[in-house]
Amino acid sequence: MNPEKAFSQDLNLLFWSEDERNIEAENVRGKCTVRPEKSINCEIEKWTEEGQYRFYYKEVSLTLVLRILLKILIVSMGKVITI
């Protein structure tokens, strides 16, 4: 994607990536809000302007959901993994 097209995209729209980053818990500065687009009952621009760090996604696969849930379960058990 060229820079002109990239700068014209919605920066609050999330996409799935296989990239992972691990950070230390003390580097977390706060929380964000992530919602599916179809659960937002107003214009996206209005919703994202109603608070800081609001992101949305258009679609999610069942495989992705299962991978995330498995990771949360294992991490909550005190183990560190990479899926």
VMD Tcl script that draws the C-alpha trace (Angstrom):
set ca {
  {0.00 0.00 0.00}
  {1.41 3.37 -0.92}
  {1.72 6.11 1.73}
  {-1.10 8.21 0.26}
  {-3.56 5.31 0.45}
  {-2.33 4.31 3.92}
  {-2.96 7.79 5.32}
  {-6.49 7.80 3.92}
  {-7.46 4.59 5.79}
  {-9.35 4.46 9.08}
  {-6.68 4.10 11.76}
  {-9.22 2.67 14.22}
  {-10.02 -0.36 12.02}
  {-8.17 -3.48 13.18}
  {-6.95 -6.33 11.00}
  {-5.63 -9.74 12.02}
  {-1.92 -10.33 11.73}
  {0.35 -13.22 12.66}
  {2.83 -10.71 14.12}
  {3.27 -10.87 17.88}
  {4.86 -8.52 20.36}
  {5.52 -9.32 24.00}
  {5.67 -6.46 26.47}
  {6.18 -6.30 30.19}
  {3.02 -5.64 32.24}
  {4.49 -2.48 33.75}
  {4.67 -0.97 30.24}
  {0.87 -1.13 29.83}
  {-0.43 2.42 30.14}
  {-4.17 1.81 30.18}
  {-6.91 0.01 28.40}
  {-8.53 0.25 25.01}
  {-11.96 -0.61 23.70}
  {-12.31 -3.14 20.85}
  {-15.74 -3.95 19.42}
  {-17.14 -5.62 16.33}
  {-18.33 -3.04 13.80}
  {-21.86 -4.46 13.73}
  {-22.29 -3.84 17.48}
  {-21.70 -0.09 17.09}
  {-25.11 1.56 16.76}
  {-23.97 4.92 15.38}
  {-21.53 6.22 12.80}
  {-18.03 4.79 13.33}
  {-16.46 8.26 13.37}
  {-18.83 9.41 16.12}
  {-18.19 6.29 18.22}
  {-14.39 6.56 17.96}
  {-14.54 10.25 18.95}
  {-16.54 9.45 22.11}
  {-13.47 8.15 23.94}
  {-9.78 7.45 23.71}
  {-8.29 4.31 22.21}
  {-11.45 2.94 20.55}
  {-10.92 0.34 17.84}
  {-13.23 -1.91 15.85}
  {-13.04 -4.86 13.49}
  {-15.22 -6.01 10.62}
  {-14.82 -9.76 10.78}
  {-13.21 -12.47 12.83}
  {-12.69 -16.15 12.11}
  {-13.62 -18.97 14.46}
  {-10.02 -20.19 14.32}
  {-8.81 -16.81 15.57}
  {-11.34 -16.77 18.42}
  {-10.29 -20.26 19.53}
  {-6.59 -19.34 19.43}
  {-7.19 -16.23 21.54}
  {-9.31 -18.11 24.08}
  {-6.71 -20.87 24.36}
  {-3.96 -18.32 24.89}
  {-5.98 -16.51 27.58}
  {-6.68 -19.80 29.35}
  {-3.05 -20.89 29.35}
  {-1.73 -17.47 30.39}
  {-4.30 -17.32 33.21}
  {-2.88 -20.63 34.44}
  {0.50 -18.95 34.81}
  {2.22 -20.40 31.78}
  {3.85 -18.42 28.98}
  {3.21 -19.75 25.47}
  {3.35 -18.85 21.83}
  {0.58 -20.16 19.62}
}
mol new
graphics top color blue
foreach p $ca { graphics top sphere $p radius 0.5 }
foreach p [lrange $ca 0 end-1] q [lrange $ca 1 end] { graphics top cylinder $p $q radius 0.2 }
display resetview
